[in-house]
Amino acid sequence: MRFLRLEDVAEELNVKLPQIRALIKSGELPAIQIGGRGVWRVEREKLEEYIQARYAQAREEIDHEA
């Protein structure tokens, strides 16, 4: 599946749906809106890029603390 529902993204990241919506609103997690009914989708590749960026940020913070 190329696109994920926000509920699927929240489940995969083990967070609540409002947090996913906040990430999208801030631009931190790219998403697209389909139609005019507020249906949002996140491309699986973009989710993986987001996760990898968070890993890089965590490594940077750990290195900075050491």
Backbone hydrogen bonds, N-H to C=O, Kabsch-Sander energy under -0.5 kcal/mol:
donor,donor_aa,acceptor,acceptor_aa,energy
4,L,42,V,-2.9
6,L,40,W,-0.6
9,V,5,R,-2.0
10,A,6,L,-2.6
11,E,7,E,-2.1
12,E,8,D,-2.5
13,L,9,V,-2.3
14,N,10,A,-0.8
14,N,11,E,-0.5
15,V,10,A,-2.4
19,Q,16,K,-0.9
20,I,16,K,-1.2
21,R,17,L,-2.3
22,A,18,P,-2.1
23,L,19,Q,-2.1
24,I,20,I,-2.1
25,K,21,R,-2.7
26,S,22,A,-2.2
27,G,23,L,-0.6
27,G,24,I,-1.0
28,E,23,L,-1.2
29,L,23,L,-1.8
32,I,41,R,-2.6
34,I,39,V,-3.6
35,G,33,Q,-0.6
37,R,34,I,-0.5
39,V,34,I,-0.8
40,W,38,G,-0.7
41,R,32,I,-2.5
42,V,4,L,-2.3
44,R,2,R,-3.3
46,K,43,E,-0.5
47,L,43,E,-2.1
48,E,44,R,-2.3
49,E,45,E,-2.2
50,Y,46,K,-2.3
51,I,47,L,-2.4
52,Q,48,E,-2.5
53,A,49,E,-2.3
54,R,50,Y,-2.0
55,Y,51,I,-2.1
56,A,52,Q,-2.2
57,Q,53,A,-2.3
58,A,54,R,-2.4
59,R,55,Y,-2.5
60,E,56,A,-2.3
61,E,57,Q,-2.3
62,I,58,A,-2.4
63,D,59,R,-2.7
64,H,60,E,-2.1
65,E,61,E,-1.6
66,A,62,I,-1.4
